[in-house]
Amino acid sequence: MVDLAKTIRLDPSVRAAGFAFALTRAMVFFVLILATHTTFKEPPLEFGSKAQDLQIKIRRYSVPQQLRELATRSDGSWYIAIAKYGYEKRPFTIEKEYNWAFFPLYPLAVRTVAHFTGNYRLVAIALSNLFFFLALIVLHKLVMAFGYDQPLANRAIFYLAAFPTSYFFSLPWTTSLFLLLTASSFLAAKRGAWWLAGACAGLASATRYEGIFLLPALLIFYWQCNRPFKLRANILWLLLAPTGLLAFMAYLYAITGNALAFVDAQAAWKVRWGFFLQPLVTFIISPFELSAGWNFRLLNFIAAVTALLCAAAWLRRRE
């Protein structure tokens, strides 16, 4: 046990992830706690209007209580409700919002741990942060597995942890678990453990529907790792990738009569599907509209363009 603890402590990935995680999560939770304890008394309706009358005060609330309240905001409330009560079993309808749109693996993990503690909300936040810490470790190892040096791997995970919207990794959402499973899938594939790569991809597709896209990505990576290409039996392990999604669809069909309820239910949230580049075109047409609801258009535009440029660079290098 002592040797294991020493090995973990000396592991460069653990040390790098520990630094990035500790520093950025301290900042995130300081901001979140400060924001939840701050109130404005009669804030001015316009910027600069009657600024001399603006009053700001700090409310005295219990930090654990504020974290519990934070956990039940937005999508977090849906995941915690699923962990507590499961999915709603009724014929499919879009007359109101139902929890069929949310995938099951994360709330199942919360339910399992909360069974022993009884506190679903704090468990959900703790698990999200644990998954994020593990994801940083795996991502660090993945970067070095592709032949890059340790300083570059250190920067990669620090930039991820310090990115402006990285606070989502600490909320009771699926973000951190999905990152962990995705990175683990590619690390397993890089090491030739295709059964583990397929299993992690299958769990990812039970976490978010985007997990299904790991299948074509892993197939391409399999081809790259086996050039000249020879079809081997271990490629069949990659067929595990869609199993999480297929199992969820089968369950939804059993309880609602609609296997695609996770897609169709989003109509109740006024979600419309379209061409994936349309948001970029919309921003180019109206660049001064920086945000619309949940869509911080400027940040999303910059991130999407950066991703496209990086993809072009990788394609040019045939990686």
N, C-alpha and C positions, 0 to 999 in steps of 0.2 A: 504493500500500500504506500509506503514511504517512497519507494523507487518510482511508482506511478505518479505520485504527486510531484516529485522532483522533475520527472520527464515532462509533465504538463507545464510546469513552471518555466522550464528552460526552452520549451518549444517556441521558436520565433513567431509562428502564426498566432499562438495564444497571447504572447506578450504584445504583439502589434495590435491585435484585436482588442485586448484589454485596455490599452492606452486610448485607442480611437473610441471605443465604447464608453469608457468612464468619462472622458472629457466631454464628448458631445452629448451624452445622456444627461450629465450634470447640467449643461447649458439648457437642454430641452426642458427638463423638469423644473429648472429655476424659472424659465419663461412661462411655462404652463401654470405653475403654482402662483407666480406673481400675477399673471393675467386673471386667474380665477378668484384672486383675493382683491382685485382692483375694481373700483366702481367709479363712474362719472356721474356727478350730480348736475342734471340739466345741461348736457353737452351742447355747444353751439351747433346750429343747423348748417352753417356755412363755415368754411375754413377761414380763420382770422376774425370771425364775427363774435364780438363780445368775449374775446379771449380772456380779458381781465376778470370775468365772472366765472370762469371755469373752475370747478372744484373736483379734485381727485382725492380719494381716500382709500386706505387699505382696510379691508374687512377682516375680522378675526374669525377664521374658520379652521376646523381641524383639517390638516393636510390629507390624512387617509380618507376623510369624508369627501374632500374635493376631488380626489383621484377616483373615488367610487362614482361620483356624479359625472366626472369627465368620461368614464368608461361607458356610460349609458347614453352618450350623445351620438347623433348621426348613426352610422352603420354599426357602431359598437353595441347599441341597444338591441339590434336585430340578432347579432351573433350570440349575445348573452341570453336573450330570450330563447333562442334555439337550443343553447346548451342546457337551459333549465327545463323547457317544456317540449322540445322537439318541434317538428314541422306540423303545420296545420293540415289536417286530413279532411279535405272537402273537395267537391268537384271544382275543376279549374274555372276561374273567372278573373276578370281584370276590373271589376267594379270598385275595388279598393286595393291597397297595398298588402301583399302577403309575403311571407318569408321564404317562398320557394325560390326567389332570386339569389339566395345566399347559399354558398356551397358548404358541405358538411364537415370537412376534416378539422378545421380550426375549432368550431364549437364542440366537436366531439372530444378534442384534446382538453378544452376548458372543462367540459362536463366530467371527464375522467379525474382530473386533478381536484376540482372543486368538490367532488364526492367525498374527499377526505378532509377538506378544509371548511367547506360550507360557504365560502365567500367567493362568489362567481366573478364579481367585478374586479377585485384586486388580483385574483388568480389570472384573469384574462390579460391584465396589464403586465403582470409578472411573466407570463408565458410569452407574450409578444416580445418583451425585451430579452428573454432568454433565447428565443429563436433568432433574434437579430444578432446577438453576441455570437452564437454558433455559426450563423451565416457569414459573419465577418471572418471567422477562423477558416471556414471552408473556402471562401472566396480568396483569401490570402494564399492558401495552399494551391488553389486552382491557377492563380496567376503565375506562381513559381513553377507549377507543373508544365506550363506552356513555355518555359525556358527563360522567363524574365527574372531579373535579380530581386533581392529582398527589398532594397529601398523603393523600387517601383511598386512592388506589392504593398508595401506600407502606405505609400501615397494613395494607391487605388482604393484601399478600404477606408482610409481617412477621408478622402474626398466624398465617398459614398455616405459615410456617417455624418459628415458636416454639410451635406447638400441642404439647401433651404427647406425642402419638403421632407427631409428625413425624419421629422417628428412622427410621420405616419407609422414608422417602424415601432414606435413605442405605444401606439394606441391599440386597443383590442380589435384589430382588423386582421385580415389574412396576409398583409403585405410582407411581414417578416418571415412567416412560415413559408410563403411561396418563394421568397428569395433563397431561403435555406435549402429547400427541396430542388430548386432549379440549379443552384451552384453545385449541390451534392451530386445531381445527376450527371453533370458534365465532368466533375472530378472523377467519378466512378468510371465514366466512359474513357477518360484520358488514361486511367490506370488499367484499362482493359477488363474491368468488372462490369460487363454488359448486363448481367442479371440485376445488379444493384442500380445501374443507370436506369433500366426499365422500371424497376420498382419505385425509385424516387420520382420518376416522371409520372407514374401512375398515381402516386400520392399527390403530386402537384396538380394533376387534372381533377382530383377530388377537393382541391383547395380553391382553385380559380379556373374558369373555363379556358383561360389562356394556356393552361398546362398542356392542352392538346397539341399546341404548336411545338412542344418539345419533340414530338415524334419525327416530323420532317427534319428538324435541326439535328437530332441524333442520327438519323439515317445518313445525312450528308457527312456528319463527322465519322460515322462508321466507314463510309466509302473512303474518306481521306486517310483513315488509319489502316486501311487494308488495300492500298494500291501497290501493285496492280490488283484490281478488285477481284476477289474470290468470295463467292457466297458460302458462308459457313453457318452452322446450326445456331451459333450464339446470337445471330441477328434476330432470332425469334424472340429473344428476351425483350426487345424493344416494343413488341406488341403489347407489353404490359402498360405502355404509356397511356392509352385511352381508357384503361379499365376503371379508373376512378370516376371519370365522366360518365361512362356507360352504366356503372353501378348506380350512380346518382339519378341518371335518367330512368333507369328501371324502377327505382324507388318512387320517383315522382309520378311515373305512370300508375303505379300501384295505389298511390294515395290521392291523386288528382285526376287521373285519366288522361294526362298530357305529359308525355316524356320530355317535351321542350318547355315545360312550365318555367324553368329558370330564365329562359329568354323571353317568352311571351308575357310573363308577369311584370317585366320592366316597363310595359306600356302604362301601368298605373303610375309610374314615376315620370311619365312624359318623355321617356327615353326613345329616341329615334335612331335607327341604324342607317348608315350610309357609307359612301366611299371613304376609306380611312385617311386620305389626304385632304379631304374637304375642310377640316379645321385649319390646315395650313393655308389653303387658298382663301378662306374667309378672313384670316388675319392679314394677309397681304392686301386684300381689298380694303379692309378697314383697320389699318395698323394702330390707330389712336384709341381703339376700344381694347383696353388692356385686360379686362376681366369681364366675365359674364357668368354670374352664379358661381358654381364650383369650378368653372373653367378659367384658370389664370392663363389667359391666352398668350401673353407675351412669354412667360416662362415655358409653357408647353411648346410654343413655336421654336424657341431657342433649343430646347432639349431634342425636339424632333429633327430639326435641321442638323444638329450635332450628330445624332444617331445615324442619319442618312449619310453624312460625310464619312463617318467612321466605317459604315458598312461598305461604302465605295472603296475606301482605302484597303479594307480587308480583302475585298474581291480582287483588287488589283494585285495584292500579294498572294492571292489564291489560298487564303486561309479562312 
